[in-house]
Amino acid sequence: MSERFKPFATVALIIEHQERFLMVEELDEYGKKVFGMPSGHIDAKEGIITAALREGFEESGCKVELTALTGIYDYVKDYETIYRFCFAAKLSEIPEVLHTADPDGEILNVSWYTKEEIYAHKDKWRTRLVGRCMDDYLKGERYQLSLIHFLEP
């Protein structure tokens, strides 16, 4: 019998304000500083929408409002498979200063970037998903949130 397949399910948020995008900096598994949109794993017994709202707050320190699903990605990275749900979101309130609320202390910095700055630093992306999610967002990919149905346990 083969080993049971155990993919990772993650969420990411593209938060745009005044033609700038909120990005977070962190260290990857090799200790290299990388950046990407606020994102993270869906916790056990947590819905996709709830996870996106939680990750948005934890990594940006701000409450967010999801506006659309921009894509679902099937990504194989080295030794793992990741299913990524990427959302367009906006901040409920625009703070003067961004501060992470990351309980794990993994986020080093939260900043606004132009799309040109994001694409100029491809070598610092957390994964290729940063570029693919941005590409689809900038092409106007938007799907209604009602596409996702959460069934109560």
C-alpha positions, -999 to 999 in steps of 0.1 A, spaced: 0 0 0 13 34 -9 18 62 16 -12 85 21 -9 117 1 -7 147 25 -8 180 7 -5 214 23 -34 238 19 -25 275 21 -41 309 16 -26 341 4 -39 377 1 -31 403 -24 -38 436 -7 -37 467 -29 -40 503 -18 -31 533 -39 -14 512 -65 9 496 -39 8 460 -26 13 449 10 41 424 13 58 407 42 94 398 47 105 366 65 133 341 65 130 310 44 140 275 56 176 283 46 178 315 66 176 337 35 154 369 36 125 365 12 92 383 7 57 376 -6 21 384 1 6 376 35 0 339 34 0 308 55 -14 273 62 -50 265 68 -53 251 103 -70 219 112 -108 224 114 -105 259 99 -124 270 67 -106 286 38 -122 320 43 -115 320 80 -79 311 74 -75 339 49 -89 365 73 -67 351 102 -35 351 81 -43 386 68 -45 399 103 -16 379 118 9 389 90 -2 425 84 -16 434 118 -47 448 101 -82 436 97 -89 427 60 -120 423 39 -118 396 12 -132 409 -21 -126 380 -45 -108 347 -51 -81 353 -77 -70 317 -83 -64 282 -70 -30 268 -75 -16 233 -75 21 237 -68 47 210 -63 78 224 -45 108 201 -38 93 175 -15 58 188 -10 25 196 -28 8 228 -19 -28 238 -28 -29 277 -26 -61 297 -25 -53 333 -34 -76 362 -26 -79 398 -35 -84 418 -2 -85 453 11 -77 467 45 -107 476 67 -87 505 80 -55 520 67 -30 523 96 -3 550 96 23 524 105 21 487 97 29 462 125 27 425 122 6 406 147 23 373 139 21 350 169 50 329 156 73 359 152 83 348 117 75 381 100 104 405 99 88 434 82 55 445 66 58 471 37 41 485 7 56 478 -27 48 489 -62 43 461 -88 75 472 -104 94 467 -71 78 433 -67 88 421 -102 123 437 -99 131 414 -70 121 380 -83 152 365 -67 137 374 -33 103 359 -37 93 333 -11 82 310 -40 71 312 -76 36 315 -64 42 352 -56 46 359 -93 19 337 -105 -7 351 -80 4 387 -89 2 379 -126 -34 366 -123 -44 395 -101 -30 421 -125 -48 403 -154 -81 409 -136 -88 373 -125 -116 375 -100 -140 348 -88 -169 353 -64 -163 342 -28 -196 324 -30 -177 297 -50 -163 285 -16 -189 267 5 -180 259 42 -200 231 57 -203 232 95 -191 201 113 
